[in-house]
């Protein structure tokens, strides 16, 4: 069974940086439709960054210029680098990727979510 395991969240001062990791385990050949979402209390979940299998990236306006999505194919890991964090970035961040194994498409999978808290 495949799964996505996140790490890298935590508490940071405004202006600081964090890098989130989302590692796919199991029999994985390809990760597609890579995305990072966040949900703050009382707000809807939003897509903050995405990357297609061809490495084209897209960012929400809220993170554009500050957030960077990247991948390490050898480690089956997707990253979200977040710079110049602000209190409004406080949320639970979750990865959501389409995974392909030796026998084909396994479906879309969510990471467990990690809390990012930015203090003033």
Secondary structure, 3 states (H helix, E strand, C coil): CCEEEEECCEEEECCCCEEEEEEEECCCCEEEEEEEEEECCCCCCEEEEEECCCCCEEECCCCCCCEEEEEEHHHCEEEEEECCCCHHHCEEEEEEEEEEECCEEEEEEECCCEEEEEEC
